[in-house]
Amino acid sequence: TLLATVVLLAAAFVPVAWDETSDANLQVLQASQDANAANEEANLSLERIDYSSREKLFLNAPERIYDVVFKPYPWQAENTSQQLGVLGTLVVLAALILLAQQLIRNRSAIMQRAAPLIYPMLFMLWAYAISAGNAGTAFRYRTHVVALALCLLVVLREQWQQQEVEARGVRMRGLAAPARGG
């Protein structure tokens, strides 16, 4: 059933993604990225990214994903709005540390519990990375990804606590078993 669902979803979304990454659409995206990077009045401009082809889109998007997650840096904040963006960055960093801890603890069963949160979070992060024009826009986009990451933290923490309770119960039953022998 899962394989059939994946195949059907791929059949539905691959043509849409292929059409959206046509040369004409990528030229519009590239023009937007170039205009945002060239804006000398904005102190939160991001570096120029080349999205002029499908290959460059996939090769260069990770750099912009980094920008969406980690920027603006504290030294870039010039006004109250940007300082709030830095607070968002600090929340993201704390959430990433806690998320890494929970991922290590739950590595064997993460996708069983958390896939409905992980996939939308990753797709949103990818979409926001492609469309972010500057760090100010990116930190506003990032709030949606952070909300899903916090939900993911809650799910993974609950799963870990449940596993700990079960393991403690098994240990307690082992200790309470009567000794056999003569």
Disulfide bonds with the S-S distance in Angstrom:
none
